[in-house]
Amino acid sequence: MTNFFLNDNRTIAMDNRQQINPGLSKTNRAEILGKVKPVFFQHFEQLVDDCCMRVDLEFGLQLGKNREKITKDQYIKLLEYLHSVRREIKQNYLLKVSDIFDENYQKTANNRNEQVDFSKVSLTSNDEVKENRLIALIIRDCEHSCYEELIALNKQLALQQGKQTIADSQNPIFPEKLINALVEVVKPLKLNTDGRIALYKAFEVNVFNQLGFIYRELIKWCETYKPRQLFVELEQSKDERPLLPTASVEQPSVEFSLLQEKLELWRLAHFPSAYDLISVSGNAFYEQAEIKNALQILRKFNDGLEPGEKKQPLKWRVLKKLEELSFSIDVKVLSRHDEDVLDLVALIFSEIERDELLQDAIKKAILQLEIPWAEAALGQYGVFTSQDNPVRQLLDELFAAGLFLNRDEHDDRLIQERIASAVKKITQDSGVELSGWTAEAGEFVNYMSKQKQRTRNIEQNAKQFMVNKQALASSRKIVLAAIENSMKGKMLPTAIVEFLRGVWSEVLLDAYTRKDDQPEPWDKSVRAMDELIISVTPPADDNERKQILKLLPGLIAELRKGLKQISYDKSAQSRFFKDLAVWHIILMDKKEKTAGDIATAVEGEKIAAVAITGDNLDQAGNLALDSWVAFNSESGRQWGKLLWKDAETGTMLFVGKNGVKILEIQTDALAKKLGLGQADIVKNNEKKITERVLSELMGL
């Protein structure tokens, strides 16, 4: 069956808003869009990259129940295909979005939206209708969630173009355009309708739902960026260009002066060391521009030292390079402020180098920031006195993100790649520009906030699973105890004992889990168990025999009802009732000589307790939630965080940084691992890396 539907993604643009003035020329509009484009892409490209890097995982989540429609082999091949084309998807999609900013594209899009040619209307299948409806729904939800941001952004873009208002169609990054661009990229892929829908949903969750943040960043940019004063500056020389604001040199604050005093006390306490003040033997100081030039050369010709390799503190390397570059007859030295800055930077990065909680690859990447960090900190003393400073914030965030990452975890590898990407941007692109640090800090914080939210969701599910699992285990323990108490000391057929422990226990467990709301099924199931035991116990006299015969019909009915409740195998059920009937016939026979031959005495099960004492048991038992443990094996070290523990059973759940289960273990088993050196409890400093070093200097 088919439906009448327009087989075209074109929509009719509704733009009846009046433009008050003609605004800027076409050239100036293109110039403004050219300024907006890189600001937009520095955020948008990262979202698309993150989504494509994990597209196979996200695809599986979004496919949902439709995954059951395909075989395991087909699903594996589908994921392999997505993995092979993920870079192509990213590149083609970003190219499509880039084209939207082009003036010719805007014209073509507007022409497409003018009129629908009904001669091209064709029948569309239900699958296509389903896909088109989803696309429309994603567009609608996205526009609805970003409604206020879109209004504000359109207003800012209008002001930039010298207009009072613009239509949504004139906004190159309006959700509909971005989503339709994705559709054009996805359509040629070798995916069926359900596959394309799953891919759209993956982008919706990881990209389109984050557009509000990008719009807010663009609004901030528009509020600070001033084009050439619209009508006034259009009359000025064409050679004039707006100057980007540059970071001004700060004067040392009271807080930084106090930090300098503490640094001097630290030097005295550690005398002699490579951080001692250089003796002032010159008659002139190096300019900060000279120092930054030396740092840039050091950065360009990095010696490539590995973590742990011996090297001099930064100021000595800088001073050596300055001496090589100097052609002055004057003997120059570092000023006290600049020397202190270089020593503070060196102390922070030496602490990073000593940290044992970072993988070597991550440590090596972060250590590359030492020289760019020093460049950015020279003359900018707020780097050391304000935790909100973007230069300091980015380093803190990168270090925190790199802690406790497991090599075998997919999400952890993505974080490691994202750290490397941030370092690369700073070391190769942004340099000492404060704007580069600010942009990257904002992007990285946003990226990690999404990761943390995802982790929280996974952890919440893991906790709930353990609570349910532990409740089920506790219920099963109670049920088995009830069965053993009922059988204890009685002569019962082996088949009956096995039936009660292996089959009827499931009936009792099902009833017990509903006991609070429905107590009657539990009472009846327990009564049936007791009557079954009575019915297979040799009667003492005719009176007991008559009582057993009287309860048999009700007992059989209750047994059948219970077995039906748990969907017990019908053939096994039939065999059981036949054997039970034979047993009843034997017992009802007044010749009781066979009773002792086929019955066995049931004794209560004994559980041997294993006692573990000592410091290891205390450490394991007193381990606080959110504590980290390093589990050591032949394959390497694996970090696990204690997410949940049950005080009654001693069960502990450890998860990785991504919230995924690493290990489920009992307290005594963890104590054993601690004793054997197979696990170590981690002493983690909760302070941010810069605060850790600076607070130690301040004596906090």
Secondary structure, 3 states (H helix, E strand, C coil): CEEEECCCCCCCCCCCCCCCCCCCCHHHHHHHHHHHHHHHHHHHHHHHHHHHHCHHHHHHHHHHHHHHHCCHHHHHHHHHHHHHHHHHHHHHHHHHHHHHCCHHHHHHHHHHCCCCCHHHCEEEEHHHHHHHHHHHHHHHHHHHHCHHHHHHHHHHHHHHCCCCCCCHHHCCCCHHHHHHHHHHHHCCCCCCHHHHHHHHHHHHHHCHHHHHHHHHHHHHHHHHCCCCCHHHHCCCCCCCCCCCCCCCCCCCCHHHHHHHHHHHHHHHHCCCCCCCCCCCCCCEECCHHHHHHHHHHHHHCCCCCCCCCCCCCHHHHHHHHHHHHCCCCCCEECCHHHHHHHHHHHHHHHHHHHCCCECHHHHHHHHCCHHHHHHHHCCCCHHHHCCCCHHHHHHHHHHHHHECCCCCCHHHHHHHHHHHHHHHHHHHHHCCCHHHHHHHHHHHHHHHHHHHHHHHHHHHHHHHHHHHHHHHHHHHHHHHHHHHHHHCCCEEEHHHHHHHHHHHHHHHHHHHHCCCCCHHHHHHHHHHHHHHHHHCCCCCCHHHHHHHHHHHHHHHHHHHHHHHHCCCCHHHHHHHHHHHHHHHHHHHCCCHHHHHHHEEECCCCCCCCCCCCCHHHHHHHCCCCCCEEEEEECCEEEEEEEEEECCCCCEEEEECCCCCEEEEEEHHHHHHHHHHCCEEECCCCCCCHHHHHHHHHHCC
